[in-house]
Amino acid sequence: MPLFTFLCKSCEADNEILVRGSEKPKCPACGSTQLVKQASAVAVKSSGKRREVAPVGGSGGGHCCRGGGCGCH
């Protein structure tokens, strides 16, 4: 069951939503189904180490962990 990041066209809320099968996701803030899937961060596991990759596009602030607490810098 994939977890996607969506931006709601109705209330502009940015949410991560678990999508099961063919169900149409709804905004948890307002209940709208007018959602736009956003590019989300990808974690790559290799050699037992976790690497964070910044989101492609969007306005994520240019830093992979947004708060500086991941230790990647």
PQR file with spaces between the fields and no chain letter, atoms N, CA, C, O and H, PARSE charges and radii, in Angstrom:
ATOM       1  N    MET     1       0.847   -1.176    0.000 -0.4000 1.5000
ATOM       2  CA   MET     1       0.000    0.000    0.000 -0.0000 2.0000
ATOM       3  C    MET     1       0.891    1.237    0.000  0.5500 1.7000
ATOM       4  O    MET     1       1.514    1.555    1.013 -0.5500 1.4000
ATOM       5  N    PRO     2       0.952    1.928   -1.120 -0.5600 1.5000
ATOM       6  CA   PRO     2       1.848    3.079   -1.227  0.2800 2.0000
ATOM       7  C    PRO     2       1.342    4.312   -0.494  0.5500 1.7000
ATOM       8  O    PRO     2       0.139    4.540   -0.364 -0.5500 1.4000
ATOM       9  N    LEU     3       2.300    5.098   -0.019 -0.4000 1.5000
ATOM      10  CA   LEU     3       2.041    6.365    0.651 -0.0000 2.0000
ATOM      11  C    LEU     3       2.418    7.468   -0.329  0.5500 1.7000
ATOM      12  O    LEU     3       3.558    7.527   -0.790 -0.5500 1.4000
ATOM      13  H    LEU     3       3.278    4.913   -0.124  0.4000 1.0000
ATOM      14  N    PHE     4       1.471    8.339   -0.649 -0.4000 1.5000
ATOM      15  CA   PHE     4       1.709    9.419   -1.596 -0.0000 2.0000
ATOM      16  C    PHE     4       1.490   10.761   -0.913  0.5500 1.7000
ATOM      17  O    PHE     4       0.749   10.865    0.064 -0.5500 1.4000
ATOM      18  H    PHE     4       0.545    8.291   -0.274  0.4000 1.0000
ATOM      19  N    THR     5       2.147   11.786   -1.445 -0.4000 1.5000
ATOM      20  CA   THR     5       1.939   13.152   -0.988 -0.0000 2.0000
ATOM      21  C    THR     5       1.009   13.826   -1.985  0.5500 1.7000
ATOM      22  O    THR     5       1.243   13.777   -3.193 -0.5500 1.4000
ATOM      23  H    THR     5       2.749   11.703   -2.239  0.4000 1.0000
ATOM      24  N    PHE     6      -0.049   14.455   -1.478 -0.4000 1.5000
ATOM      25  CA   PHE     6      -1.032   15.124   -2.322 -0.0000 2.0000
ATOM      26  C    PHE     6      -1.219   16.565   -1.876  0.5500 1.7000
ATOM      27  O    PHE     6      -1.109   16.879   -0.691 -0.5500 1.4000
ATOM      28  H    PHE     6      -0.239   14.495   -0.497  0.4000 1.0000
ATOM      29  N    LEU     7      -1.506   17.446   -2.843 -0.4000 1.5000
ATOM      30  CA   LEU     7      -1.887   18.828   -2.572 -0.0000 2.0000
ATOM      31  C    LEU     7      -3.362   18.945   -2.930  0.5500 1.7000
ATOM      32  O    LEU     7      -3.762   18.597   -4.041 -0.5500 1.4000
ATOM      33  H    LEU     7      -1.596   17.191   -3.806  0.4000 1.0000
ATOM      34  N    CYS     8      -4.172   19.435   -1.994 -0.4000 1.5000
ATOM      35  CA   CYS     8      -5.613   19.580   -2.205 -0.0000 2.0000
ATOM      36  C    CYS     8      -5.889   20.868   -2.979  0.5500 1.7000
ATOM      37  O    CYS     8      -5.439   21.943   -2.582 -0.5500 1.4000
ATOM      38  H    CYS     8      -3.847   19.718   -1.092  0.4000 1.0000
ATOM      39  N    LYS     9      -6.627   20.757   -4.080 -0.4000 1.5000
ATOM      40  CA   LYS     9      -6.988   21.928   -4.874 -0.0000 2.0000
ATOM      41  C    LYS     9      -8.007   22.807   -4.144  0.5500 1.7000
ATOM      42  O    LYS     9      -8.066   24.013   -4.384 -0.5500 1.4000
ATOM      43  H    LYS     9      -6.992   19.884   -4.403  0.4000 1.0000
ATOM      44  N    SER    10      -8.799   22.220   -3.268 -0.4000 1.5000
ATOM      45  CA   SER    10      -9.853   22.975   -2.574 -0.0000 2.0000
ATOM      46  C    SER    10      -9.320   23.822   -1.426  0.5500 1.7000
ATOM      47  O    SER    10      -9.602   25.018   -1.349 -0.5500 1.4000
ATOM      48  H    SER    10      -8.751   21.241   -3.073  0.4000 1.0000
ATOM      49  N    CYS    11      -8.544   23.199   -0.526 -0.4000 1.5000
ATOM      50  CA   CYS    11      -8.097   23.927    0.674 -0.0000 2.0000
ATOM      51  C    CYS    11      -6.582   24.133    0.717  0.5500 1.7000
ATOM      52  O    CYS    11      -6.065   24.725    1.664 -0.5500 1.4000
ATOM      53  H    CYS    11      -8.316   22.227   -0.588  0.4000 1.0000
ATOM      54  N    GLU    12      -5.864   23.646   -0.308 -0.4000 1.5000
ATOM      55  CA   GLU    12      -4.417   23.776   -0.439 -0.0000 2.0000
ATOM      56  C    GLU    12      -3.626   23.077    0.668  0.5500 1.7000
ATOM      57  O    GLU    12      -2.465   23.413    0.903 -0.5500 1.4000
ATOM      58  H    GLU    12      -6.284   23.165   -1.078  0.4000 1.0000
ATOM      59  N    ALA    13      -4.241   22.109    1.350 -0.4000 1.5000
ATOM      60  CA   ALA    13      -3.541   21.325    2.368 -0.0000 2.0000
ATOM      61  C    ALA    13      -2.582   20.365    1.675  0.5500 1.7000
ATOM      62  O    ALA    13      -2.886   19.840    0.604 -0.5500 1.4000
ATOM      63  H    ALA    13      -5.184   21.836    1.160  0.4000 1.0000
ATOM      64  N    ASP    14      -1.430   20.140    2.286 -0.4000 1.5000
ATOM      65  CA   ASP    14      -0.419   19.217    1.772 -0.0000 2.0000
ATOM      66  C    ASP    14      -0.407   18.025    2.715  0.5500 1.7000
ATOM      67  O    ASP    14      -0.069   18.174    3.889 -0.5500 1.4000
ATOM      68  H    ASP    14      -1.183   20.566    3.156  0.4000 1.0000
ATOM      69  N    ASN    15      -0.774   16.830    2.217 -0.4000 1.5000
ATOM      70  CA   ASN    15      -0.931   15.657    3.076 -0.0000 2.0000
ATOM      71  C    ASN    15      -0.275   14.421    2.482  0.5500 1.7000
ATOM      72  O    ASN    15      -0.212   14.266    1.263 -0.5500 1.4000
ATOM      73  H    ASN    15      -1.048   16.709    1.263  0.4000 1.0000
ATOM      74  N    GLU    16       0.217   13.536    3.357 -0.4000 1.5000
ATOM      75  CA   GLU    16       0.643   12.210    2.936 -0.0000 2.0000
ATOM      76  C    GLU    16      -0.546   11.294    3.172  0.5500 1.7000
ATOM      77  O    GLU    16      -1.100   11.262    4.271 -0.5500 1.4000
ATOM      78  H    GLU    16       0.166   13.661    4.347  0.4000 1.0000
ATOM      79  N    ILE    17      -0.944   10.541    2.137 -0.4000 1.5000
ATOM      80  CA   ILE    17      -2.142    9.710    2.219 -0.0000 2.0000
ATOM      81  C    ILE    17      -1.805    8.299    1.764  0.5500 1.7000
ATOM      82  O    ILE    17      -1.194    8.105    0.714 -0.5500 1.4000
ATOM      83  H    ILE    17      -0.494   10.567    1.244  0.4000 1.0000
ATOM      84  N    LEU    18      -2.205    7.324    2.554 -0.4000 1.5000
ATOM      85  CA   LEU    18      -2.048    5.922    2.209 -0.0000 2.0000
ATOM      86  C    LEU    18      -3.150    5.552    1.232  0.5500 1.7000
ATOM      87  O    LEU    18      -4.331    5.712    1.540 -0.5500 1.4000
ATOM      88  H    LEU    18      -2.702    7.482    3.407  0.4000 1.0000
ATOM      89  N    VAL    19      -2.775    5.055    0.045 -0.4000 1.5000
ATOM      90  CA   VAL    19      -3.746    4.728   -0.994 -0.0000 2.0000
ATOM      91  C    VAL    19      -3.833    3.215   -1.130  0.5500 1.7000
ATOM      92  O    VAL    19      -2.842    2.557   -1.447 -0.5500 1.4000
ATOM      93  H    VAL    19      -1.816    4.925   -0.206  0.4000 1.0000
ATOM      94  N    ARG    20      -5.012    2.669   -0.890 -0.4000 1.5000
ATOM      95  CA   ARG    20      -5.247    1.222   -0.975 -0.0000 2.0000
ATOM      96  C    ARG    20      -5.945    0.882   -2.276  0.5500 1.7000
ATOM      97  O    ARG    20      -7.020    1.403   -2.574 -0.5500 1.4000
ATOM      98  H    ARG    20      -5.816    3.204   -0.632  0.4000 1.0000
ATOM      99  N    GLY    21      -5.321   -0.003   -3.051 -0.4000 1.5000
ATOM     100  CA   GLY    21      -5.948   -0.479   -4.281 -0.0000 2.0000
ATOM     101  C    GLY    21      -6.384    0.623   -5.211  0.5500 1.7000
ATOM     102  O    GLY    21      -5.597    1.503   -5.560 -0.5500 1.4000
ATOM     103  H    GLY    21      -4.448   -0.426   -2.808  0.4000 1.0000
ATOM     104  N    SER    22      -7.652    0.575   -5.616 -0.4000 1.5000
ATOM     105  CA   SER    22      -8.166    1.555   -6.572 -0.0000 2.0000
ATOM     106  C    SER    22      -8.989    2.659   -5.901  0.5500 1.7000
ATOM     107  O    SER    22      -9.677    3.418   -6.582 -0.5500 1.4000
ATOM     108  H    SER    22      -8.291   -0.140   -5.332  0.4000 1.0000
ATOM     109  N    GLU    23      -8.918    2.750   -4.552 -0.4000 1.5000
ATOM     110  CA   GLU    23      -9.707    3.785   -3.875 -0.0000 2.0000
ATOM     111  C    GLU    23      -9.225    5.181   -4.263  0.5500 1.7000
ATOM     112  O    GLU    23      -8.036    5.393   -4.500 -0.5500 1.4000
ATOM     113  H    GLU    23      -8.359    2.133   -3.999  0.4000 1.0000
ATOM     114  N    LYS    24     -10.145    6.114   -4.323 -0.4000 1.5000
ATOM     115  CA   LYS    24      -9.822    7.501   -4.630 -0.0000 2.0000
ATOM     116  C    LYS    24      -9.557    8.225   -3.310  0.5500 1.7000
ATOM     117  O    LYS    24     -10.436    8.275   -2.449 -0.5500 1.4000
ATOM     118  H    LYS    24     -11.111    5.942   -4.131  0.4000 1.0000
ATOM     119  N    PRO    25      -8.352    8.788   -3.139 -0.5600 1.5000
ATOM     120  CA   PRO    25      -8.024    9.439   -1.874  0.2800 2.0000
ATOM     121  C    PRO    25      -8.829   10.717   -1.644  0.5500 1.7000
ATOM     122  O    PRO    25      -9.228   11.397   -2.589 -0.5500 1.4000
ATOM     123  N    LYS    26      -9.060   11.028   -0.368 -0.4000 1.5000
ATOM     124  CA   LYS    26      -9.773   12.239    0.034 -0.0000 2.0000
ATOM     125  C    LYS    26      -8.872   13.065    0.930  0.5500 1.7000
ATOM     126  O    LYS    26      -8.066   12.518    1.683 -0.5500 1.4000
ATOM     127  H    LYS    26      -8.736   10.476    0.401  0.4000 1.0000
ATOM     128  N    CYS    27      -9.005   14.371    0.852 -0.4000 1.5000
ATOM     129  CA   CYS    27      -8.245   15.284    1.696 -0.0000 2.0000
ATOM     130  C    CYS    27      -8.692   15.108    3.150  0.5500 1.7000
ATOM     131  O    CYS    27      -9.883   15.228    3.441 -0.5500 1.4000
ATOM     132  H    CYS    27      -9.660   14.816    0.241  0.4000 1.0000
ATOM     133  N    PRO    28      -7.768   14.829    4.061 -0.5600 1.5000
ATOM     134  CA   PRO    28      -8.143   14.680    5.470  0.2800 2.0000
ATOM     135  C    PRO    28      -8.638   15.983    6.094  0.5500 1.7000
ATOM     136  O    PRO    28      -9.365   15.961    7.087 -0.5500 1.4000
ATOM     137  N    ALA    29      -8.243   17.119    5.513 -0.4000 1.5000
ATOM     138  CA   ALA    29      -8.633   18.418    6.068 -0.0000 2.0000
ATOM     139  C    ALA    29     -10.053   18.831    5.684  0.5500 1.7000
ATOM     140  O    ALA    29     -10.808   19.319    6.525 -0.5500 1.4000
ATOM     141  H    ALA    29      -7.652   17.137    4.707  0.4000 1.0000
ATOM     142  N    CYS    30     -10.424   18.630    4.387 -0.4000 1.5000
ATOM     143  CA   CYS    30     -11.735   19.121    3.947 -0.0000 2.0000
ATOM     144  C    CYS    30     -12.613   18.057    3.288  0.5500 1.7000
ATOM     145  O    CYS    30     -13.789   18.310    3.027 -0.5500 1.4000
ATOM     146  H    CYS    30      -9.811   18.234    3.704  0.4000 1.0000
ATOM     147  N    GLY    31     -12.064   16.875    3.018 -0.4000 1.5000
ATOM     148  CA   GLY    31     -12.845   15.796    2.417 -0.0000 2.0000
ATOM     149  C    GLY    31     -12.925   15.823    0.904  0.5500 1.7000
ATOM     150  O    GLY    31     -13.563   14.953    0.311 -0.5500 1.4000
ATOM     151  H    GLY    31     -11.108   16.670    3.230  0.4000 1.0000
ATOM     152  N    SER    32     -12.293   16.801    0.260 -0.4000 1.5000
ATOM     153  CA   SER    32     -12.327   16.909   -1.189 -0.0000 2.0000
ATOM     154  C    SER    32     -11.549   15.766   -1.842  0.5500 1.7000
ATOM     155  O    SER    32     -10.587   15.246   -1.276 -0.5500 1.4000
ATOM     156  H    SER    32     -11.775   17.508    0.742  0.4000 1.0000
ATOM     157  N    THR    33     -11.987   15.388   -3.045 -0.4000 1.5000
ATOM     158  CA   THR    33     -11.255   14.380   -3.816 -0.0000 2.0000
ATOM     159  C    THR    33     -10.451   15.031   -4.940  0.5500 1.7000
ATOM     160  O    THR    33      -9.878   14.331   -5.774 -0.5500 1.4000
ATOM     161  H    THR    33     -12.768   15.811   -3.505  0.4000 1.0000
ATOM     162  N    GLN    34     -10.403   16.360   -4.968 -0.4000 1.5000
ATOM     163  CA   GLN    34      -9.643   17.082   -5.981 -0.0000 2.0000
ATOM     164  C    GLN    34      -8.202   17.257   -5.491  0.5500 1.7000
ATOM     165  O    GLN    34      -7.811   18.325   -5.022 -0.5500 1.4000
ATOM     166  H    GLN    34     -10.868   16.928   -4.290  0.4000 1.0000
ATOM     167  N    LEU    35      -7.428   16.176   -5.614 -0.4000 1.5000
ATOM     168  CA   LEU    35      -6.055   16.156   -5.127 -0.0000 2.0000
ATOM     169  C    LEU    35      -5.086   16.026   -6.291  0.5500 1.7000
ATOM     170  O    LEU    35      -5.390   15.394   -7.303 -0.5500 1.4000
ATOM     171  H    LEU    35      -7.745   15.308   -5.996  0.4000 1.0000
ATOM     172  N    VAL    36      -3.915   16.635   -6.132 -0.4000 1.5000
ATOM     173  CA   VAL    36      -2.859   16.549   -7.127 -0.0000 2.0000
ATOM     174  C    VAL    36      -1.677   15.840   -6.473  0.5500 1.7000
ATOM     175  O    VAL    36      -1.168   16.282   -5.443 -0.5500 1.4000
ATOM     176  H    VAL    36      -3.669   17.148   -5.310  0.4000 1.0000
ATOM     177  N    LYS    37      -1.242   14.724   -7.087 -0.4000 1.5000
ATOM     178  CA   LYS    37      -0.120   13.963   -6.541 -0.0000 2.0000
ATOM     179  C    LYS    37       1.155   14.774   -6.705  0.5500 1.7000
ATOM     180  O    LYS    37       1.417   15.314   -7.780 -0.5500 1.4000
ATOM     181  H    LYS    37      -1.655   14.365   -7.924  0.4000 1.0000
ATOM     182  N    GLN    38       1.949   14.861   -5.645 -0.4000 1.5000
ATOM     183  CA   GLN    38       3.195   15.605   -5.646 -0.0000 2.0000
ATOM     184  C    GLN    38       4.382   14.650   -5.694  0.5500 1.7000
ATOM     185  O    GLN    38       4.276   13.491   -5.294 -0.5500 1.4000
ATOM     186  H    GLN    38       1.736   14.423   -4.772  0.4000 1.0000
ATOM     187  N    ALA    39       5.504   15.145   -6.183 -0.4000 1.5000
ATOM     188  CA   ALA    39       6.738   14.366   -6.118 -0.0000 2.0000
ATOM     189  C    ALA    39       7.150   14.321   -4.657  0.5500 1.7000
ATOM     190  O    ALA    39       7.098   15.339   -3.966 -0.5500 1.4000
ATOM     191  H    ALA    39       5.590   16.087   -6.508  0.4000 1.0000
ATOM     192  N    SER    40       7.558   13.156   -4.181 -0.4000 1.5000
ATOM     193  CA   SER    40       7.940   13.044   -2.782 -0.0000 2.0000
ATOM     194  C    SER    40       9.365   12.556   -2.644  0.5500 1.7000
ATOM     195  O    SER    40       9.957   12.058   -3.601 -0.5500 1.4000
ATOM     196  H    SER    40       7.600   12.329   -4.743  0.4000 1.0000
ATOM     197  N    ALA    41       9.917   12.702   -1.445 -0.4000 1.5000
ATOM     198  CA   ALA    41      11.286   12.288   -1.170 -0.0000 2.0000
ATOM     199  C    ALA    41      11.413   10.779   -1.316  0.5500 1.7000
ATOM     200  O    ALA    41      10.464   10.032   -1.078 -0.5500 1.4000
ATOM     201  H    ALA    41       9.437   13.107   -0.667  0.4000 1.0000
ATOM     202  N    VAL    42      12.582   10.355   -1.705 -0.4000 1.5000
ATOM     203  CA   VAL    42      12.857    8.944   -1.890 -0.0000 2.0000
ATOM     204  C    VAL    42      14.015    8.557   -0.977  0.5500 1.7000
ATOM     205  O    VAL    42      15.033    9.248   -0.939 -0.5500 1.4000
ATOM     206  H    VAL    42      13.353   10.962   -1.898  0.4000 1.0000
ATOM     207  N    ALA    43      13.870    7.476   -0.256 -0.4000 1.5000
ATOM     208  CA   ALA    43      14.956    6.960    0.569 -0.0000 2.0000
ATOM     209  C    ALA    43      15.552    5.765   -0.159  0.5500 1.7000
ATOM     210  O    ALA    43      14.834    4.842   -0.545 -0.5500 1.4000
ATOM     211  H    ALA    43      13.043    6.914   -0.286  0.4000 1.0000
ATOM     212  N    VAL    44      16.854    5.784   -0.345 -0.4000 1.5000
ATOM     213  CA   VAL    44      17.536    4.705   -1.040 -0.0000 2.0000
ATOM     214  C    VAL    44      18.376    3.948   -0.026  0.5500 1.7000
ATOM     215  O    VAL    44      19.164    4.549    0.705 -0.5500 1.4000
ATOM     216  H    VAL    44      17.437    6.534   -0.032  0.4000 1.0000
ATOM     217  N    LYS    45      18.212    2.631    0.020 -0.4000 1.5000
ATOM     218  CA   LYS    45      18.975    1.814    0.955 -0.0000 2.0000
ATOM     219  C    LYS    45      20.033    1.057    0.172  0.5500 1.7000
ATOM     220  O    LYS    45      19.732    0.341   -0.783 -0.5500 1.4000
ATOM     221  H    LYS    45      17.572    2.143   -0.574  0.4000 1.0000
ATOM     222  N    SER    46      21.276    1.231    0.597 -0.4000 1.5000
ATOM     223  CA   SER    46      22.374    0.565   -0.081 -0.0000 2.0000
ATOM     224  C    SER    46      23.477    0.311    0.933  0.5500 1.7000
ATOM     225  O    SER    46      23.843    1.217    1.682 -0.5500 1.4000
ATOM     226  H    SER    46      21.520    1.813    1.373  0.4000 1.0000
ATOM     227  N    SER    47      24.002   -0.877    0.970 -0.4000 1.5000
ATOM     228  CA   SER    47      25.083   -1.251    1.888 -0.0000 2.0000
ATOM     229  C    SER    47      24.716   -1.009    3.349  0.5500 1.7000
ATOM     230  O    SER    47      25.594   -0.745    4.171 -0.5500 1.4000
ATOM     231  H    SER    47      23.704   -1.613    0.361  0.4000 1.0000
ATOM     232  N    GLY    48      23.438   -1.095    3.676 -0.4000 1.5000
ATOM     233  CA   GLY    48      23.019   -0.921    5.058 -0.0000 2.0000
ATOM     234  C    GLY    48      22.969    0.515    5.533  0.5500 1.7000
ATOM     235  O    GLY    48      22.686    0.760    6.706 -0.5500 1.4000
ATOM     236  H    GLY    48      22.725   -1.310    3.008  0.4000 1.0000
ATOM     237  N    LYS    49      23.236    1.473    4.655 -0.4000 1.5000
ATOM     238  CA   LYS    49      23.183    2.888    5.036 -0.0000 2.0000
ATOM     239  C    LYS    49      21.999    3.541    4.341  0.5500 1.7000
ATOM     240  O    LYS    49      21.680    3.205    3.200 -0.5500 1.4000
ATOM     241  H    LYS    49      23.466    1.273    3.703  0.4000 1.0000
ATOM     242  N    ARG    50      21.348    4.473    5.025 -0.4000 1.5000
ATOM     243  CA   ARG    50      20.204    5.171    4.448 -0.0000 2.0000
ATOM     244  C    ARG    50      20.655    6.527    3.946  0.5500 1.7000
ATOM     245  O    ARG    50      21.323    7.281    4.653 -0.5500 1.4000
ATOM     246  H    ARG    50      21.606    4.746    5.951  0.4000 1.0000
ATOM     247  N    ARG    51      20.275    6.826    2.706 -0.4000 1.5000
ATOM     248  CA   ARG    51      20.582    8.129    2.133 -0.0000 2.0000
ATOM     249  C    ARG    51      19.289    8.846    1.839  0.5500 1.7000
ATOM     250  O    ARG    51      18.339    8.239    1.344 -0.5500 1.4000
ATOM     251  H    ARG    51      19.732    6.214    2.132  0.4000 1.0000
ATOM     252  N    GLU    52      19.241   10.118    2.132 -0.4000 1.5000
ATOM     253  CA   GLU    52      18.060   10.937    1.853 -0.0000 2.0000
ATOM     254  C    GLU    52      18.280   11.652    0.521  0.5500 1.7000
ATOM     255  O    GLU    52      19.383   12.121    0.239 -0.5500 1.4000
ATOM     256  H    GLU    52      20.013   10.611    2.534  0.4000 1.0000
ATOM     257  N    VAL    53      17.235   11.732   -0.289 -0.4000 1.5000
ATOM     258  CA   VAL    53      17.297   12.416   -1.561 -0.0000 2.0000
ATOM     259  C    VAL    53      16.235   13.501   -1.545  0.5500 1.7000
ATOM     260  O    VAL    53      15.087   13.251   -1.179 -0.5500 1.4000
ATOM     261  H    VAL    53      16.339   11.351   -0.060  0.4000 1.0000
ATOM     262  N    ALA    54      16.621   14.708   -1.944 -0.4000 1.5000
ATOM     263  CA   ALA    54      15.685   15.833   -1.945 -0.0000 2.0000
ATOM     264  C    ALA    54      14.582   15.599   -2.962  0.5500 1.7000
ATOM     265  O    ALA    54      14.821   14.962   -3.988 -0.5500 1.4000
ATOM     266  H    ALA    54      17.554   14.911   -2.242  0.4000 1.0000
ATOM     267  N    PRO    55      13.355   16.111   -2.698 -0.5600 1.5000
ATOM     268  CA   PRO    55      12.247   15.968   -3.642  0.2800 2.0000
ATOM     269  C    PRO    55      12.567   16.632   -4.970  0.5500 1.7000
ATOM     270  O    PRO    55      13.296   17.623   -5.015 -0.5500 1.4000
ATOM     271  N    VAL    56      12.026   16.090   -6.048 -0.4000 1.5000
ATOM     272  CA   VAL    56      12.190   16.657   -7.367 -0.0000 2.0000
ATOM     273  C    VAL    56      11.105   17.690   -7.572  0.5500 1.7000
ATOM     274  O    VAL    56       9.926   17.392   -7.385 -0.5500 1.4000
ATOM     275  H    VAL    56      11.434   15.284   -6.012  0.4000 1.0000
ATOM     276  N    GLY    57      11.481   18.904   -7.954 -0.4000 1.5000
ATOM     277  CA   GLY    57      10.504   19.967   -8.197 -0.0000 2.0000
ATOM     278  C    GLY    57       9.857   20.436   -6.909  0.5500 1.7000
ATOM     279  O    GLY    57      10.310   20.083   -5.820 -0.5500 1.4000
ATOM     280  H    GLY    57      12.439   19.147   -8.106  0.4000 1.0000
ATOM     281  N    GLY    58       8.803   21.229   -7.022 -0.4000 1.5000
ATOM     282  CA   GLY    58       8.085   21.715   -5.846 -0.0000 2.0000
ATOM     283  C    GLY    58       8.883   22.739   -5.077  0.5500 1.7000
ATOM     284  O    GLY    58       9.931   23.187   -5.541 -0.5500 1.4000
ATOM     285  H    GLY    58       8.435   21.515   -7.906  0.4000 1.0000
ATOM     286  N    SER    59       8.406   23.117   -3.911 -0.4000 1.5000
ATOM     287  CA   SER    59       9.062   24.132   -3.097 -0.0000 2.0000
ATOM     288  C    SER    59       9.423   23.542   -1.753  0.5500 1.7000
ATOM     289  O    SER    59       9.034   24.075   -0.714 -0.5500 1.4000
ATOM     290  H    SER    59       7.554   22.754   -3.533  0.4000 1.0000
ATOM     291  N    GLY    60      10.159   22.456   -1.763 -0.4000 1.5000
ATOM     292  CA   GLY    60      10.544   21.776   -0.535 -0.0000 2.0000
ATOM     293  C    GLY    60      11.636   22.459    0.244  0.5500 1.7000
ATOM     294  O    GLY    60      12.114   21.911    1.237 -0.5500 1.4000
ATOM     295  H    GLY    60      10.476   22.023   -2.607  0.4000 1.0000
ATOM     296  N    GLY    61      12.057   23.668   -0.182 -0.4000 1.5000
ATOM     297  CA   GLY    61      13.064   24.399    0.560 -0.0000 2.0000
ATOM     298  C    GLY    61      14.482   23.970    0.210  0.5500 1.7000
ATOM     299  O    GLY    61      15.439   24.523    0.752 -0.5500 1.4000
ATOM     300  H    GLY    61      11.668   24.114   -0.989  0.4000 1.0000
ATOM     301  N    GLY    62      14.641   22.996   -0.684 -0.4000 1.5000
ATOM     302  CA   GLY    62      15.951   22.604   -1.140 -0.0000 2.0000
ATOM     303  C    GLY    62      16.731   21.738   -0.178  0.5500 1.7000
ATOM     304  O    GLY    62      17.892   21.436   -0.454 -0.5500 1.4000
ATOM     305  H    GLY    62      13.864   22.546   -1.125  0.4000 1.0000
ATOM     306  N    HIS    63      16.165   21.328    0.920 -0.4000 1.5000
ATOM     307  CA   HIS    63      16.868   20.478    1.880 -0.0000 2.0000
ATOM     308  C    HIS    63      16.061   19.226    2.116  0.5500 1.7000
ATOM     309  O    HIS    63      14.844   19.290    2.288 -0.5500 1.4000
ATOM     310  H    HIS    63      15.222   21.574    1.144  0.4000 1.0000
ATOM     311  N    CYS    64      16.734   18.077    2.125 -0.4000 1.5000
ATOM     312  CA   CYS    64      16.032   16.804    2.154 -0.0000 2.0000
ATOM     313  C    CYS    64      15.253   16.567    3.445  0.5500 1.7000
ATOM     314  O    CYS    64      14.237   15.872    3.417 -0.5500 1.4000
ATOM     315  H    CYS    64      17.723   18.025    1.985  0.4000 1.0000
ATOM     316  N    CYS    65      15.689   17.113    4.560 -0.4000 1.5000
ATOM     317  CA   CYS    65      14.987   16.811    5.815 -0.0000 2.0000
ATOM     318  C    CYS    65      14.231   18.022    6.344  0.5500 1.7000
ATOM     319  O    CYS    65      13.616   17.937    7.408 -0.5500 1.4000
ATOM     320  H    CYS    65      16.514   17.678    4.582  0.4000 1.0000
ATOM     321  N    ARG    66      14.258   19.118    5.652 -0.4000 1.5000
ATOM     322  CA   ARG    66      13.497   20.335    5.947 -0.0000 2.0000
ATOM     323  C    ARG    66      13.727   20.932    7.321  0.5500 1.7000
ATOM     324  O    ARG    66      13.413   22.103    7.531 -0.5500 1.4000
ATOM     325  H    ARG    66      14.757   19.187    4.788  0.4000 1.0000
ATOM     326  N    GLY    67      14.260   20.176    8.261 -0.4000 1.5000
ATOM     327  CA   GLY    67      14.505   20.745    9.574 -0.0000 2.0000
ATOM     328  C    GLY    67      15.980   20.711    9.944  0.5500 1.7000
ATOM     329  O    GLY    67      16.375   21.248   10.978 -0.5500 1.4000
ATOM     330  H    GLY    67      14.514   19.224    8.091  0.4000 1.0000
ATOM     331  N    GLY    68      16.786   20.087    9.112 -0.4000 1.5000
ATOM     332  CA   GLY    68      18.208   20.014    9.362 -0.0000 2.0000
ATOM     333  C    GLY    68      18.596   18.949   10.367  0.5500 1.7000
ATOM     334  O    GLY    68      19.764   18.874   10.749 -0.5500 1.4000
ATOM     335  H    GLY    68      16.465   19.650    8.272  0.4000 1.0000
ATOM     336  N    GLY    69      17.663   18.126   10.809 -0.4000 1.5000
ATOM     337  CA   GLY    69      17.944   17.143   11.856 -0.0000 2.0000
ATOM     338  C    GLY    69      18.366   15.767   11.362  0.5500 1.7000
ATOM     339  O    GLY    69      18.554   14.863   12.176 -0.5500 1.4000
ATOM     340  H    GLY    69      16.714   18.187   10.499  0.4000 1.0000
ATOM     341  N    CYS    70      18.522   15.579   10.060 -0.4000 1.5000
ATOM     342  CA   CYS    70      18.824   14.244    9.549 -0.0000 2.0000
ATOM     343  C    CYS    70      20.313   13.926    9.565  0.5500 1.7000
ATOM     344  O    CYS    70      20.693   12.765    9.411 -0.5500 1.4000
ATOM     345  H    CYS    70      18.370   16.314    9.399  0.4000 1.0000
ATOM     346  N    GLY    71      21.159   14.929    9.747 -0.4000 1.5000
ATOM     347  CA   GLY    71      22.589   14.696    9.792 -0.0000 2.0000
ATOM     348  C    GLY    71      23.228   14.572    8.414  0.5500 1.7000
ATOM     349  O    GLY    71      24.378   14.148    8.307 -0.5500 1.4000
ATOM     350  H    GLY    71      20.850   15.872    9.872  0.4000 1.0000
ATOM     351  N    CYS    72      22.513   14.930    7.372 -0.4000 1.5000
ATOM     352  CA   CYS    72      23.077   14.795    6.032 -0.0000 2.0000
ATOM     353  C    CYS    72      23.997   15.960    5.678  0.5500 1.7000
ATOM     354  O    CYS    72      24.703   15.895    4.672 -0.5500 1.4000
ATOM     355  H    CYS    72      21.578   15.274    7.458  0.4000 1.0000
ATOM     356  N    HIS    73      24.004   17.011    6.470 -0.4000 1.5000
ATOM     357  CA   HIS    73      24.891   18.155    6.204 -0.0000 2.0000
ATOM     358  C    HIS    73      25.844   18.343    7.354  0.5500 1.7000
ATOM     359  O    HIS    73      26.674   19.253    7.327 -0.5500 1.4000
ATOM     360  H    HIS    73      23.430   17.064    7.287  0.4000 1.0000
